[in-house]
Amino acid sequence: MYIDVYNILILSGINIIMVLGLNLITGVTGQLSLGHAAFIGIGAYTSSLLMMMFNVPFGVALIAAALMAGLIGGLFSIPILRLRGDYLAIATLGFCEVVRVIFTNMKVTINGEVQRLSVSLANIPQHINLPLILILVCFSILFMISLERSKFGLALRSIREDEVASQMMGIDIARHKVMAFAISSAFAGLGGALMASNITAIQPIDFGFKLSIGILCMLVLGGMGSIVGVIAGTIILTSIPELLRFAAEYRMIMYGVVLIIMMVFRPRGLFGNIRVNV
């Protein structure tokens, strides 16, 4: 049985970046989001189209993808600030589907040809390699640790515990939520750009509800609010499908069994009790 360890490490690194973004808004701030795939898709298409249509360098395309996803995430969060719990989850899920449908029906002109947003990057020089992914993962982890240790991070955790008490303490709830959504979306966009360059071909169906749930499962398995949990949960759930290729017809069943066992015996996740010290 051949196991592509290099590819597993690449995928794990990309997923860690995306799950760190979701952890900020769901684990740290306590706002359940099921629309993370929308921002991943925005980042993927932003970087891909910039490189294909305007020959933008890869590094610039990554930055643009993160900024675009962060901007849209911040703007999207403004009208849903008053929603909580299930209502917020439904709103973010609806946004995810809206973005997917827009991608499905949108047409662009590439190399003089009008086509739908099923983009192939096969002719674009690939820049994805393990050292680059490790550098971006380390940057993302250090950024999130610094953020959680800051006054801003403390305010976000306060909002998660009790919004009313936080407001009485002088915390601007709306501003902090918008900023959290924007940062979370930016990391999703960065991960999406890396994912697009890694798989070299993307289509709207790749960024639907299934992807959002997959990212959320990684976060829940590791432990919401825990950066160590994000890393562990992501690596485990990214590795399982590859490690179980010898039983392709049963691997998704086994994948589900692992999740069920973990939620029964570790309902807070593998490292749900580990937090950043402040």
HELIX and SHEET records of a PDB file:
HELIX    1   1 VAL A    5  LEU A   22  1                                  18    
HELIX    2   2 ASN A   23  VAL A   28  3                                   6    
HELIX    3   3 HIS A   36  PHE A   54  1                                  19    
HELIX    4   4 PHE A   58  SER A   77  1                                  20    
HELIX    5   5 ILE A   78  ILE A   80  5                                   3    
HELIX    6   6 GLY A   85  ASN A  105  1                                  21    
HELIX    7   7 LEU A  130  ARG A  149  1                                  20    
HELIX    8   8 LYS A  151  GLU A  161  1                                  11    
HELIX    9   9 GLU A  163  MET A  168  1                                   6    
HELIX   10  10 ILE A  173  ILE A  199  1                                  27    
HELIX   11  11 PRO A  204  PHE A  207  5                                   4    
HELIX   12  12 PHE A  209  GLY A  222  1                                  14    
HELIX   13  13 ILE A  227  LEU A  243  1                                  17    
HELIX   14  14 ARG A  245  ALA A  247  5                                   3    
HELIX   15  15 ARG A  251  PHE A  265  1                                  15    
SHEET    1   A 2 LYS A 107  ILE A 110  0                                        
SHEET    2   A 2 GLU A 113  ARG A 116 -1                                        
SHEET    1   B 2 VAL A 119  SER A 120  0                                        
SHEET    2   B 2 ALA A 201  ILE A 202 -1                                        
END                                                                             
